[in-house]
Amino acid sequence: MLMKMRSPTGRILKAAPGSKPRPCEETTVDTAGAVQASPRVRGEAGLHRRCNPGERDSPLGLVPAAAPHPNPLPVKDGERERTADAATGRLHLTRGRIGKLRDQIPTRAAFAALLLSAALSLATITPASAYVAFVSNEKGNTVSVIDTDSWTVTKTIKVGQRPRGIAFTRDGKFVMVAVGDDDTIQLIDAKKMEIVDTLPSGPDPELFAQDAQGKTLYVANENDNTVTVLDLEKRVRIGDVQVGVEPEGMMLSPDGKILICTSETTNMAHFIDTATRKIVANVLVDARPRYAEFKSDGSELWVSAEIGGTVSIIDPAKREVTGKIKFAVPGLRSEAIQPVGISLTKDGKTGFVALGPANRVAVVDGTTHEVKKYLLVGQRVWHMEFTPDEKYLLVTNGVSNDVSVIDVAAQKVIKTIQVGELPWGITIAQP
Amino acid sequence: MVLGVLARSLIGAIGLIAAATAAEAADPVDIAIGYLGRAGVPQTLSPLDQPAADDGVAGAKLAIEDNNTTGKFLNQRFTLLDRRVKDDEDAAQAANELAGKTGFILADLPADALLRVADSLRGRGITLLNVGATDDRLREQDCRANVIHVAPTRSMLADGLAQYLVWKQWKRWLLVTGSHDNDKLFADALRRAATRFGAKIVEERVFEDTGGARRTDSGVTLIQRQMPVFTQKAPAYDVLVAADESEVFANYLPYRTWDPRPVAGSAGLRPTSWDPAQDQWGATQLQNRFMKMALRRMDALDMQAWMAVRMVGEAASRTNSGDAKAMTDYLKSPNFTIAAFKGTRLSLRDWNLQLRQPILLADGRMIVSVSPQEGFLHQVSELDTLGVDRPETKCKLQ
């Protein structure tokens, strides 16, 4: 029996002698880089369970063997089912109606089979070229570095407080990470993988956008309704633009002439002329707009509204909403559908929209704006990034502490990679 | 301080110039919102719970600022008309004074006063936004078509608490009720919640208010003797649930019960629409803005007022209009939703104009949980597992 264990934050947890078994942590079954079969418990942020010593010895590493689970969670339609056996105190996981690879773990035998199939699939999915993805972990105050060849975390970098927005500089030398509670953007040397400098971002930076030359950075400062403009070479602040309440999403048009800033409580996409740094248009969208994305040809702007539950399609020339993407997942209450991150393929034919606590990524036809498919990922899916060859899309799952890998062509989730606590943003180095 | 005042007046002056410049282009649409509140604040047991003099209205002021930030892009300008009513003053009279200047009045009034105001304003195209009264009857048999309820009801609060206690498997409750009418109403809501969600009230006790000061120099000594005795010889129970809106005894209970049991309800784990500790779903930004403006933390009444003013602001931006009729129609339409840092969109129950909202469970330091709890399902909205639902309602809006 282990007498100490590490919590996800790295602290050593000690059990008091004679302490009662508690519900156990949602343990992820690490299968040495293969599929990470994680029997998950649906729930809110913060519903973390930790094991008492020895509890990890139980078959799925899920429950104390001594006492019945005190809180059998009710079943949700369309989700995986979870029941507790009062006699053994063990949790049984059975397939929900929408079965996904990683949910199919009803028995130990099936679990072994899953490992086998995962190992087999691993052999076939090894990408031709490896990339490096950096994931910001909002609660962990770390950045996880993922190698897309082995699909493993190769390094965890300690950063400042509450890292969220994250992006490579255009030259690929640095990774910028907005650490909101430290009121700055830190620069990570991508080779040394350590923090080398900070940028004067203004208070509470969250998301930012940089121009194509990598010379100018535009930062959303949620706390004071401002967009801060930085000179990236000199690393100094060169101006600011007053916008609506709680600016968040930041995106430059492909030609670099217009900066889009979404403000969460004002519910607008502000069009800012990058030459004059003046607002030239304000487009009202649905409640709590969080992210903006252009088609690569600049013909469409997509803006997600987290609380409104929609994605607005905006004509950037007319600067008006021309359509709205709505989402409906059978068996899921509509309030749980909270669109956040968006990625569009370079050809503009397919869009991917992260639906937050709906735990799904919607696949949207880029032309008709119809939702084609919902991919089940981890809990509270936030942001996403394509690998440069556009073969894979990596999405961060904020509550389940992992990153799902989507095969773009097959439109399937092929892998889950455990990262740090509450992953949020993601960026991938261009070759 | 002086510098701050100077800076503020300077900003004000700049603001005026900016407004004047804008006015040359096109006059902004002026939207005034009234705030009808109680003069004076109630006494609480804990000095930490003592409401500030601007409790509620500070939330409204912050929302006016937020609306104006949005309004500058839409050429709309919001103002707040603050009117306090003393206990012996006629609230309806005060409301009628405001009625000439605005189409929307926030009301933080007791149930009877609110009904008098609603009836006196009937047919005048004015919408009241109830931010203070939690009485279920205002949404049931006494509901009014000109009152939108932003404050949650006692039954919503009780249900939010009950769902969590049942989830936690604390199903045996010792219910202790105060002797005032409001305490009894909260106890009614708790009994209803226990029945709905499968908890059992093993015994009920009444704590009589025999008068006396809330705080005295040697208070603790006596309380330490009284509370264990008051709670002894109870049947086996998991949690003591207290109904004490009148601030007479509930906060004396934690750590003093005869049996070592947690306390919930009016003390310990409290159901509420907002708490200064709430920082999920982007709430930090709102809390920071509030702190900067009011120099104190944001409580439930502040938040209810903030939401009410934001609802009016939302109606103004969605209808692109300052017309009270158009705005009210929007608020009552199925299209209306609002974001309020509670992790989900809020909307109005069309049968009684109650704002659907999650209920936070706070222990005075942290948010312990947020209801509805997972697994409490509903065919329309899981938020409707909190409070009186459509099939049960006695409300006929008119």
Contacts between the chains, C-beta under 8 A, distances in Angstrom:
chain1	res1	chain2	res2	distance
A	42	B	374	6.6
A	43	B	374	5.9
A	44	B	343	8.0
A	44	B	369	7.7
A	44	B	370	6.7
A	44	B	374	7.4
A	45	B	280	6.6
A	70	B	169	5.2
A	71	B	167	6.3
A	71	B	168	7.2
A	71	B	169	6.3
A	73	B	374	6.5
A	73	B	375	6.0
A	74	B	374	7.2
A	74	B	375	3.0
A	74	B	376	7.9
A	74	B	377	7.8
A	75	B	375	7.7
A	76	B	374	7.5
A	76	B	375	7.2
A	76	B	377	7.6
A	77	B	377	8.0
A	204	B	285	7.4
A	204	B	288	7.9
A	222	B	282	7.7
A	222	B	285	5.0
A	223	B	285	6.0
A	223	B	288	5.5
A	223	B	289	7.6
A	225	B	69	5.9
A	244	B	69	5.8
A	244	B	70	5.6
A	244	B	73	6.7
A	245	B	66	4.9
A	245	B	69	4.9
A	245	B	70	6.5
A	246	B	282	6.9
A	246	B	285	5.1
A	263	B	70	7.9
A	264	B	282	6.5
A	264	B	285	8.0
A	264	B	339	7.4
A	265	B	66	5.8
A	265	B	70	7.5
A	265	B	286	8.0
A	265	B	310	7.7
A	265	B	339	7.0
A	266	B	66	7.8
A	266	B	69	6.2
A	266	B	70	4.1
A	266	B	73	7.2
A	267	B	70	7.4
A	267	B	314	7.8
A	267	B	317	7.0
A	267	B	339	7.9
A	268	B	70	7.2
A	268	B	73	6.4
A	270	B	73	7.6
A	279	B	73	7.4
A	282	B	73	4.2
A	282	B	74	7.5
A	284	B	317	6.2
A	284	B	318	7.4
A	287	B	337	6.0
A	287	B	338	6.7
A	287	B	339	4.3
A	287	B	345	6.1
A	288	B	282	7.8
A	288	B	339	4.5
A	306	B	339	7.7
A	307	B	337	7.0
A	307	B	338	8.0
A	307	B	339	3.9
A	307	B	344	7.2
A	307	B	345	4.4
A	308	B	337	6.8
A	308	B	339	7.9
A	308	B	345	6.9
A	309	B	345	6.9
A	333	B	378	7.8
A	333	B	381	6.6
A	333	B	382	5.4
A	334	B	381	7.8
A	335	B	344	4.3
A	335	B	345	6.0
A	335	B	381	6.5
A	335	B	382	7.1
A	335	B	383	7.3
A	336	B	344	7.7
A	338	B	344	7.9
A	357	B	343	7.7
